[in-house]
Amino acid sequence: MKKSLVLGALLLLAFPGWACDQCGCGLLLGVQPYDHANNFGLQWRMRYLHGDITAPSTMSLLKHGGHDGPNSGPASYTEEYMVLEARGQVWIGDRFNLTGSIPLLNNFQAVDGIRRADLYAVGDPMLLARYVVLGSKSGPDTTRLRHRLTAGLGVKIPLGRTDVEQFGETLDHDLQPGTGTWDGLASLEYSVRGKRFGGSVALVGRYNTEMTDAHRMGNSGSLTAEVFRVFRQRSFQWLPSVGGYVEYARPDADQGMQDMTTGGTTVFSNLGVRLWWKALGFSFAWQHALVNDIGSLMIPNRERFVAGINYSFEKD
């Protein structure tokens, strides 16, 4: 049972994260092909965005761009979204589990090298219920092929503030620690794993509701796919992985009118490794943006980094 516990928990660290780390499609949980391990841990992730944006002279706010400069010429925007998240998972029976998380945020923005925002705050928690639709039975036998299909539904809870001001101005929606809305989450994950190799595919979606100021962030989704190799050395195990990560977001809307300069698709490469010693796990992933097919007022994604520590224990 210990082998089942540890190997399953390894797959739990499939580098989860928010699709936009704050305003995206929700929590990507990774896959658990045959484990039934309760667990808790901490995860840190950072998204780096940078690019030049030319705003219309009549525009005062930019999506992922804050306030425009003194003229309508191009301005260099840099944003960093860092999240330290506490999370846990509890199994109820053999097919149903609940996962919850609460984030601490650091959102930063600079325009032409001048800092415009740098806030630290609690973000919006989430709760996700998942059900194993199809899967191999858990057990200590790690020599045969195992697989799992899991579906989930959840909610993002409006706890974070939406009215933070810095440098004399109210921050843009994307820089606020919360959205003030109850938003729906959905996930669908499939994994397959042999003795030494495995793979997984995960879909996550987020349905956003309208804020009090009639602004609505675009509904969004993400797709993650990876293959991994399992190496074992007594009580120590490590899993290098390679794959891809795709984000898609619909345009935002104000007063019911879509803003076609927002939304779009970003494609990332994904390189990572997971390390385990007994029931204690560590993970790290680097994601590099390959394609930024996004709206003209969206700052291009450049890199994402994800690191975590996790502890798993057998349920009673």
C-alpha positions, 0 to 999 in steps of 0.5 A: 500500500505504501508504493500505491500511496507514494506513486499516486501522490507523485502524480498529484504534483502535476504542477497545478496552477491558475490558468492566469494564476489569478484571473484565469480558469481555476485550479489545475489539480493534476491527476491521481491514477490509483491513489487514495491519499489525503494530502496537504501542502504549499505551492508557489508560482510566478507568472512573468509578462512583458511587452510593448503596448500602444493604447488609443489616446482616448483609453484610460485603462488597459487590460493587463496594462493598468493606466496608459502613459502620458501619450498614445505612443508605445509603452513597455509593460512588465507584470509579475503575479506571484502566489503562495497557496495552501491547499489540501485534499480529503477523500470520502470513500473510494471515488469522491474527494474534496480539494480546497485552497487559499492563496496569498498574492503579490501582484506587481506592475511597472510601466516604462520602468516606473512601478505602478502597483505592488500589492500583497493580499489574500486572494479568492479561495476555491473548493472543488469536488471530484469524482472518479468516473473510471479507474483501476483499483488501488493496490501495491502492484506497480507492475501493471498498467493503471489508468483513471478518469476524473471529473470535477465541479467547484466554485471560486469564493469571493474573499479577496478585495476588489477596491485596492488603491495604490499611488492614488489610483484604483488598480485595474481588475487584473491587479486586484486580489479578488474579483468579488464574484462567485465563479464556477469551475469544472475539470476533466482529467485522464491519466495512464501509467505503467511501471516506468512511464506514464502520461496525462491530459487535464482540461480545466474551465472557469465560468465568470459572473458579472462584477458589481461595476458591470465588468465581466472577465472572459470565461477561460479554459486550459489544457495540460498534457505531459508524459513522464518517466519514473525512477526509483532508488529505495525510498527516493523517487523522481519523475522528470516530465515534458509536455505542453500547456495551453490557455484560452480566454474569451474577451472581457465585457463591460456593460454587456459589450465585449472588448475584442482587444482582450482574450486570446490563446497562449501556448507554453512548453512544460518541463518539470520534475517531481521528487519524493522521499517517502511521503514528502514530495517536492515539485518544480516546473518551468513553462516558456511561452511559445505562442501569444495569440492575444488581444492587442491590449494584452501583455504577452506571457513570457514565463511561468514557474511553479514549485511546491512541497506536499505531504501525503498520508493514508486515509483511515 
